[in-house]
Amino acid sequence: MMMNPSSDSIVNFVTHPASAIWLSLVRQERAIAVIRSAHIGLGQQMARAVAAGGMRLIEVTWNSDRPAELIAALRRELPDHVIGAGTLLSVADVEAAIAAGAQFLFTPHAAPLLIHAAITQAVPIVAGALTPTEILTAWQAGATCVKVFPIQVVGGVEYLKAIREPLNQIPLIPTGGVTIENAHQFIQAGAVAVGLAGQLFPQAAIARGDWSMVTQQAIRLREAVQSAVPKN
């Protein structure tokens, strides 16, 4: 039976080089492209388009078509990018994603068993949570960051500001309602990064194969979040 990690193991993982390096990249990039595709070939094109726009962090959701194959293909095709897996719901999902080569993991919920499955293999994991209790549970279980999801339906930027006051030591990544237009506001409010899916991939552009438009969306997003990073 899998046990929850001890407090010592959590501290060790949070300072683990793999986790620290990934978190440093997140702080540098500030945005993650989330790909959810009904066909593996389409998923590859989506990834190429955002990569051409300068985005280096790309997440493939586990409810995409053949996600393990897509992750492996993108690792080969985009060696300078960091490819992760998202929408992981079980320990089996986590293990399969790691076996496919996922370099970071996202879950939509705070599940200590899934977090432990990732940290025992030194793979950064971002657990989903919404309330302060859930956020703290995910963090104390060893999550590298916590995904605040779905952010927009509970108040958007104002909600993030409110929960960051007592939880400002926890790196938060809001998703679910983040747009290119409001992404900078989340960064200014203290988010370590933002995650976007549909906003990066307009349905009309996908339908007509207008990948240059997707690339332009990625460029706009990067410019928006980088402009919001506090200057030291």
C-alpha positions as CSV (number, residue, x, y, z in Angstrom):
1,M,0.0,0.0,0.0
2,M,1.4,3.4,-0.9
3,M,2.0,5.7,2.1
4,N,1.8,9.4,2.2
5,P,5.2,11.1,2.1
6,S,6.7,12.2,5.4
7,S,7.4,15.9,6.1
8,D,11.1,15.2,5.7
9,S,10.6,13.7,2.2
10,I,8.5,16.7,1.2
11,V,11.2,19.1,2.2
12,N,13.8,17.0,0.4
13,F,11.7,17.0,-2.8
14,V,10.8,20.7,-2.8
15,T,14.6,21.4,-2.7
16,H,15.3,18.6,-5.2
17,P,17.3,19.8,-8.2
18,A,14.6,18.6,-10.7
19,S,11.9,20.5,-8.9
20,A,14.0,23.6,-8.4
21,I,15.1,23.7,-12.1
22,W,11.5,23.3,-13.3
23,L,10.2,25.9,-11.0
24,S,12.9,28.3,-12.1
25,L,11.9,27.7,-15.7
26,V,8.2,28.4,-14.8
27,R,9.2,31.7,-13.2
28,Q,11.1,32.5,-16.4
29,E,8.4,31.6,-18.9
30,R,5.3,32.5,-16.9
31,A,2.9,30.7,-19.3
32,I,2.0,27.0,-20.1
33,A,0.3,25.9,-23.3
34,V,-2.3,23.2,-22.6
35,I,-3.0,20.9,-25.6
36,R,-6.2,18.9,-25.6
37,S,-6.6,17.2,-29.0
38,A,-9.0,14.7,-30.5
39,H,-6.3,13.5,-32.9
40,I,-2.6,13.0,-32.3
41,G,-1.6,14.7,-35.6
42,L,-3.6,17.7,-34.7
43,G,-2.0,17.8,-31.2
44,Q,1.5,17.8,-32.9
45,Q,0.5,20.8,-35.1
46,M,-0.9,22.6,-32.1
47,A,2.4,22.1,-30.2
48,R,4.5,23.2,-33.2
49,A,2.5,26.4,-33.5
50,V,2.9,27.5,-29.9
51,A,6.5,26.5,-29.9
52,A,7.0,28.7,-33.0
53,G,5.6,31.5,-30.9
54,G,8.3,31.0,-28.2
55,M,6.4,29.0,-25.7
56,R,8.6,26.4,-24.0
57,L,6.3,24.7,-21.5
58,I,3.7,22.5,-23.2
59,E,1.2,20.3,-21.4
60,V,-0.6,17.4,-23.1
61,T,-3.9,16.5,-21.4
62,W,-4.3,12.8,-20.7
63,N,-7.8,12.8,-22.3
64,S,-6.2,13.7,-25.7
65,D,-5.9,11.1,-28.4
66,R,-3.0,8.8,-27.6
67,P,-1.4,11.2,-25.1
68,A,1.6,8.9,-24.3
69,E,2.5,8.7,-28.0
70,L,2.1,12.5,-28.5
71,I,4.3,13.3,-25.5
72,A,7.0,10.9,-26.8
73,A,6.8,12.4,-30.3
74,L,7.0,16.0,-29.0
75,R,10.0,15.1,-26.8
76,R,11.8,13.9,-30.0
77,E,10.6,16.8,-32.2
78,L,11.0,19.7,-29.7
79,P,14.1,18.8,-27.6
80,D,14.6,22.3,-26.4
81,H,11.0,22.4,-24.9
82,V,9.6,20.9,-21.7
83,I,6.7,18.6,-22.3
84,G,4.3,17.6,-19.6
85,A,1.1,15.7,-19.0
86,G,-2.1,17.0,-17.5
87,T,-5.6,15.9,-16.4
88,L,-4.1,12.9,-14.6
89,L,-6.7,11.2,-12.5
90,S,-5.0,8.1,-11.0
91,V,-1.6,6.7,-10.0
92,A,-1.7,4.6,-13.1
93,D,-2.1,7.8,-15.2
94,V,0.9,9.3,-13.4
95,E,3.1,6.3,-13.9
96,A,2.1,6.0,-17.6
97,A,2.8,9.7,-18.2
98,I,6.2,9.4,-16.6
99,A,7.0,6.3,-18.7
100,A,6.0,8.2,-21.8
101,G,8.6,10.9,-21.0
102,A,6.5,13.6,-19.3
103,Q,8.8,16.1,-17.7
104,F,6.1,17.6,-15.4
105,L,2.6,16.6,-14.4
106,F,-0.7,18.3,-13.7
107,T,-3.7,16.9,-11.9
108,P,-7.1,18.6,-11.6
109,H,-7.4,17.7,-7.9
110,A,-5.3,17.5,-4.7
111,A,-4.6,13.8,-4.3
112,P,-1.6,12.9,-2.0
113,L,-1.2,9.5,-3.5
114,L,-0.7,10.9,-7.0
115,I,1.7,13.6,-5.7
116,H,3.7,10.9,-3.9
117,A,3.8,8.8,-7.1
118,A,5.4,11.7,-8.9
119,I,7.8,12.8,-6.2
120,T,9.2,9.3,-5.6
121,Q,10.4,9.6,-9.2
122,A,11.5,13.2,-8.8
123,V,9.1,14.5,-11.4
124,P,7.6,17.9,-10.7
125,I,3.8,17.8,-10.1
126,V,1.3,20.6,-10.0
127,A,-1.8,19.5,-8.1
128,G,-5.2,21.1,-8.7
129,A,-7.1,22.8,-5.9
130,L,-9.6,25.6,-5.3
131,T,-10.1,26.3,-1.6
132,P,-7.4,27.4,0.8
133,T,-7.7,24.0,2.5
134,E,-7.2,22.1,-0.7
135,I,-4.3,24.3,-1.7
136,L,-2.5,23.8,1.6
137,T,-3.3,20.0,1.4
138,A,-1.6,19.8,-2.0
139,W,1.4,21.8,-0.9
140,Q,1.9,19.9,2.3
141,A,1.7,16.6,0.3
142,G,4.7,17.7,-1.8
143,A,3.3,19.4,-4.9
144,T,5.9,21.6,-6.6
145,C,3.2,24.2,-7.4
146,V,-0.6,24.3,-7.0
147,K,-3.0,24.8,-9.9
148,V,-5.9,27.0,-8.8
149,F,-8.8,25.7,-10.9
150,P,-11.3,26.8,-12.1
151,I,-10.2,30.3,-11.2
152,Q,-12.6,32.5,-13.1
153,V,-15.9,31.1,-11.8
154,V,-14.9,31.9,-8.2
155,G,-13.8,35.5,-8.7
156,G,-10.7,35.4,-11.1
157,V,-7.9,37.8,-10.2
158,E,-9.7,39.0,-7.0
159,Y,-9.9,35.5,-5.7
160,L,-6.2,34.9,-6.4
161,K,-5.4,38.1,-4.5
162,A,-7.5,37.0,-1.5
163,I,-6.0,33.5,-1.2
164,R,-2.4,34.7,-1.7
165,E,-2.6,36.9,1.4
166,P,-2.4,33.9,3.8
167,L,-0.7,31.5,1.3
168,N,1.9,33.7,-0.4
169,Q,4.6,31.1,0.2
170,I,2.9,28.6,-2.2
171,P,3.5,29.0,-6.0
172,L,0.1,29.2,-7.6
173,I,-0.8,28.6,-11.3
174,P,-4.4,29.7,-12.1
175,T,-6.2,28.0,-15.0
176,G,-9.8,27.9,-16.2
177,G,-10.8,31.3,-17.5
178,V,-7.4,32.8,-17.9
179,T,-7.3,34.6,-21.2
180,I,-4.6,36.4,-23.2
181,E,-6.3,39.7,-22.2
182,N,-6.3,39.0,-18.5
183,A,-3.2,36.9,-18.1
184,H,-1.0,39.8,-17.1
185,Q,-3.4,40.6,-14.2
186,F,-2.9,37.2,-12.7
187,I,0.9,37.6,-12.9
188,Q,0.6,41.0,-11.3
189,A,-1.5,39.5,-8.6
190,G,1.2,37.1,-7.7
191,A,0.7,34.0,-9.8
192,V,3.9,32.2,-10.6
193,A,2.5,31.4,-14.1
194,V,-0.8,30.9,-16.0
195,G,-2.1,28.0,-18.0
196,L,-4.1,28.5,-21.2
197,A,-5.9,26.0,-23.5
198,G,-8.7,27.1,-25.7
199,Q,-7.6,30.8,-25.8
200,L,-4.4,29.8,-27.5
201,F,-6.2,27.6,-30.1
202,P,-9.2,29.5,-31.5
203,Q,-11.6,26.9,-33.0
204,A,-12.0,28.8,-36.2
205,A,-8.2,28.9,-36.7
206,I,-7.9,25.2,-36.0
207,A,-10.7,24.3,-38.3
208,R,-9.0,26.1,-41.3
209,G,-5.5,25.0,-40.3
210,D,-4.4,28.6,-39.7
211,W,-1.3,27.8,-37.5
212,S,0.2,31.2,-38.0
213,M,-2.7,32.6,-36.0
214,V,-2.1,30.2,-33.2
215,T,1.6,31.2,-33.3
216,Q,0.5,34.9,-33.0
217,Q,-1.7,34.0,-30.1
218,A,1.3,32.4,-28.3
219,I,3.4,35.5,-29.1
220,R,0.7,37.8,-27.6
221,L,0.5,35.7,-24.5
222,R,4.2,35.7,-23.9
223,E,4.4,39.4,-24.4
224,A,1.5,39.9,-22.0
225,V,2.9,37.8,-19.1
226,Q,6.5,39.1,-19.5
227,S,5.3,42.7,-19.4
228,A,3.6,41.9,-16.1
229,V,6.6,40.4,-14.3
230,P,7.7,42.6,-11.4
231,K,11.0,44.4,-12.2
232,N,13.6,44.0,-9.4
